[in-house]
């Protein structure tokens, strides 16, 4: 758990280590401020020293977090974004597969963010499971 990280590396370093070590489930949960950069169409996660006028240099690009998660050997990779504009991460997720950005060969998400959003989204669960992965 990280409390009040000040620089992007204060977050990306521990996420990288967790991704390297995870074998079964990797959960990355971010609760804080999110900001979109309209020029770059990116979503940035703000830390203590973030300069809103220079997001690429002082905040965490969600694309970078995505790449760290996708490099993990973990069987299940979950990103939970509890921040403004979190829904902007939805089109960024997946493994880059041209057939379906959100599906693995077995039909289950390779990397799916969970975001608080007012737009209803489809919920899926495996037969016989006790919980539903994502909303």
C-alpha positions in Angstrom: 0.0 0.0 0.0 1.3 3.4 -0.9 0.1 6.5 0.9 0.4 9.9 -0.7 3.1 9.1 -3.3 4.8 12.3 -4.5 6.5 11.3 -7.8 5.4 9.0 -10.6 8.2 6.6 -9.7 6.9 6.2 -6.2 4.0 4.3 -7.8 5.4 2.8 -11.0 8.3 1.1 -9.1 6.1 -0.8 -6.7 3.6 -1.7 -9.4 6.5 -3.1 -11.6 7.8 -5.2 -8.6 4.3 -6.5 -7.9 3.7 -7.3 -11.5 7.0 -9.2 -11.7 6.2 -11.2 -8.5 2.6 -12.0 -9.2 1.8 -15.4 -10.6 -1.9 -15.9 -10.0 -3.7 -12.6 -9.3 -2.4 -9.1 -9.8 -4.6 -6.3 -8.4 -3.6 -2.6 -8.9 -5.9 -0.2 -7.2 -5.5 3.6 -7.6 -7.6 6.0 -5.6 -6.7 9.6 -6.2 -7.0 12.3 -8.8 -7.2 11.5 -12.5 -6.8 14.1 -15.3 -7.2 13.9 -19.0 -4.8 15.7 -21.3 -6.9 16.9 -24.2 -3.9 17.4 -26.4 -2.6 13.9 -26.0 -6.0 12.2 -25.3 -4.4 10.4 -22.4 -5.5 9.7 -18.9 -3.0 10.6 -16.2 -3.0 9.6 -12.5 -1.9 12.5 -10.3 0.6 12.2 -7.5 1.7 14.8 -4.9 4.2 16.7 -7.2 2.0 16.6 -10.3 1.9 19.9 -12.3 -1.5 20.0 -14.1 0.2 22.0 -16.9 2.8 19.3 -17.5 1.0 16.0 -17.0 3.3 13.8 -19.2 6.4 14.7 -17.1 4.8 14.9 -13.6 1.9 12.4 -13.5 1.5 8.7 -14.3 0.2 7.8 -17.8 -2.3 5.0 -17.5 -0.8 3.5 -20.7 2.4 3.0 -18.7 0.5 1.2 -15.9 -1.2 -0.9 -18.6 2.1 -2.0 -20.0 3.4 -2.9 -16.5 0.3 -5.0 -15.9 0.4 -6.7 -19.3 4.0 -7.7 -18.8 3.1 -9.6 -15.6 2.9 -13.4 -15.7 -0.1 -13.3 -13.4 -3.0 -15.3 -14.7 -5.5 -12.6 -13.7 -4.7 -8.9 -14.0 -7.0 -6.4 -12.5 -6.8 -2.6 -12.6 -9.2 -0.6 -10.4 -9.2 3.1 -10.9 -11.1 5.2 -8.4 -10.5 8.6 -9.9 -12.1 11.3 -12.1 -12.1 10.3 -15.8 -11.5 6.6 -15.0 -13.8 5.6 -17.8 -11.3 7.0 -20.2 -9.1 4.0 -19.5 -11.6 1.5 -20.9 -10.5 1.8 -24.5 -6.9 1.6 -23.5 -7.1 -1.9 -21.9 -6.7 -5.3 -23.4 -3.6 -7.1 -24.7 -3.5 -5.5 -28.1 -4.9 -8.5 -29.8 -6.5 -7.4 -33.1 -9.5 -9.9 -32.8 -10.6 -8.5 -29.5 -8.9 -6.0 -27.3 -10.5 -7.4 -24.2 -10.6 -11.2 -24.7 -8.0 -13.9 -24.3 -8.2 -17.2 -26.2 -10.5 -18.7 -23.5 -12.9 -15.8 -23.7 -11.9 -14.0 -20.5 -10.5 -10.6 -20.1 -6.7 -10.3 -20.1 -6.7 -6.9 -18.4 -9.9 -5.2 -17.6 -10.2 -2.0 -15.6 -12.9 -1.6 -13.0 -14.1 2.0 -12.9 -16.8 3.9 -11.1 -18.9 5.1 -14.1 -22.5 6.2 -14.6 -22.7 4.3 -17.9 -24.0 0.7 -17.4 -21.6 -1.9 -18.6 -21.9 -5.6 -19.1 -21.0 -7.9 -16.2 -19.7 -11.3 -16.8 -19.1 -14.3 -14.6 -18.1 -17.9 -15.1 -20.7 -20.6 -14.5 -20.7 -21.7 -10.9 -18.6 -18.7 -9.7 -19.5 -16.9 -6.5 -18.5 -13.4 -7.8 -18.7 -11.4 -10.9 -15.4 -10.0 -12.4 -16.0 -6.3 -12.9 -18.9 -4.2 -13.8 
